[in-house]
Amino acid sequence: MMIRTFISLEIPRAIIDEIISIRNNLVPAYERIKWESIEKLHVTLKFLGETEQENIEKIFTSIKQLSTKYQKFDLQLDHFGFFKSNGVKRILWAGLKENFELENFVKEIDILCSEFGFEMEKRKFKPHITMLRIKNESIIKEVDLLDNYRLPELKFIGNKITMFQSILTKGGSIYKPIKSLLL
């Protein structure tokens, strides 16, 4: 049986709360906007997509072995930004400052997953937390002031890696943790 999966770095709740507080203070109409839920705020390290359920244990065991080469990651949030599609802002994110150790970990996860038949990532890894998926362009003016907004020094330790199942529903995706490990 196939399930849709991805591998993520979880963000400490205190940092999530701080980002949300900053966002809410900057966006007066924040209550009218359908933000990503707190449970969905993470950094995706590798989106796998359709995954044979029988391979999940093998993939996660390989990631666990790989993770022994790494300690916790000292990370810092940097700024808000947008990903665009055809020139239109579609995703608001909170970006992390560059961290070479995390980038190397992600490269190694990518290589490891390719051994299970997953395609290697073509784009450069850009660590971020997806805050909002913009489906209705009318809200862009509400959140536009967040574009390139510099976040205060929000440092944290990244040490929890989780494989999630992503269940697609009419109301949006639901993320269900499958397995986790601490660095």
N, C-alpha and C positions, 0 to 999 in steps of 0.2 A: 504494500500500500504506500502511496506517495503522500507526503505532507509538505507544506510550504514552510521553509525554515530560514533562519538567519542567526548569525553569531554577533553578540553585542558586548560592549563594555557598559556596565551599569554605573550610573551617576549617584553619588550620595544624596539622600533626601534633603539635607540642609542646603546643598548647592541648588537643587531643583527649586526648592522653595524661594531661594534668593533670586534666581533668574525670573521666576514667575512674578515675584514682587516688583522687580525692576520693570518688567514688561507691563504689568498692570498700572504702574505709576506713569509710564510713558504713553500708554494708549488709553485715552479717556473712555472710549467705547468698548473696552475689553470684554465687558459682560455680554455684549451682543455677538461676539465672534466665537466660532466653534474651534477652539484651540485643541491641540493634541492633548489627550488626557495625561495626567501625571504618570500613570502606569506605562505609557508609551515613550517616555522621555529617556533616551539612551544614546549611545554612539554605536552605530552599526559598523562592525569590523569586517563582516563578509555576509552579503546576501546570497544565500544558496538557492532559494526558490524550491522547486519541486525536488524532494529528497526521498529516496527509498527509506522507509521506516527501519528496515533491517540494517541500514548503514549508519544510522544516527549514533549508536553506541560506539562503533568503530571510529567514526569521525571525531566524536567527543574525546575518546581515549587518546587519539593522536594529538588533539589540541592540548589535552592535559599533559602529555609527555613534552610537547613543545613548550608549554608554559613554564616548565621547570627551569628553563634558560633565562627567565625573566623574573624580576622583582616587581613590586608594585610600581605603578607609573605616577610620577609627580606631574600633575597636569594643571592647566589654568585656562579658564574661559577667556576669550579675547574680545569678540564683537558679534553683533547681529549682522546678518546678511541675507540675501535672497538667491535662490536658484531660479533661473528663468527658462521658459520654453517659448521659442519663437519670439523672443524679446519681451515676453510678459512675465511678471513676477508670479511664480507658482508655489514656491516653498520658502517660508521664513525659517531661518536656523540661527542657533547660537553656536559660534565656532570656537574651537580650541586653538591655543597657540601651538605652533609646530613642536613636535616632540619626536626626535629621531628614533628613540627606543620603541615607542608605540608604532611608528611607521614600519620599523623592521619586523615587529611582531605581526603586523597586518600582512606584510609581504610574505612572511613565512606561513601564515594561515592560508593565504591565497595559493601558495605552492602546494601545501598539504592538501587542500580541497581539490586542486586540479588532479591529484593522484586518485581521487574518487570520481573523476569524470566531470567536475564542475569547471566552467570556463574561467580562465584567468581574467582579472579585472584589467580593463584597458585604460581607465582613467586613474589619475593620481589620487591617492587617498586624501580626502579632505575631512578630518574629524569634525563632526558637528552633531548637534542635537536638533532634530526637526521639531519646531515649535508649532507650525501652522501650515496646513495644506490649503492653498487658495483655489477654491473652485468657483467662487463668484468674484469677478474682478472688481465689483463695487466696493469691496472691503480694502482694496489696495491702498486707497487714500487714508484709511484709518490707521494702517500699520506702516505706511511708507516712511515715517520719521524714524523707524528703527533701522533703516538701511545704513549700514556701516557705523551704527552707534557703538562706541567703545564701552565695554563693560568694565566695572571696577575690578580690582584684583581679586578674582574668585579662584583661589587655588584649592586643589583637592587631590586626594589619593585615589587613583583608579586601580582597583585590585579585584573586581568581581567580573568574571567572564560568564555570560549566560547564552545558551542556545535556546532560542524561542521558536515556537510554532506560531505562524501568522495565519489566522483563520479569517478568510474574507466573508463579510456579511453585507447585506444591503445598507446597514448603518455605518459601515466602515470596518476596518480590520480590528481583530482582537488578538492580543499577544499573550500566549500561554507559555510560561517557562517550562523547558524540558529538563535541562541539566545545567548546573552552575559549578564554578570552581573559584577558589580564592588564590590569588598569586601570593 
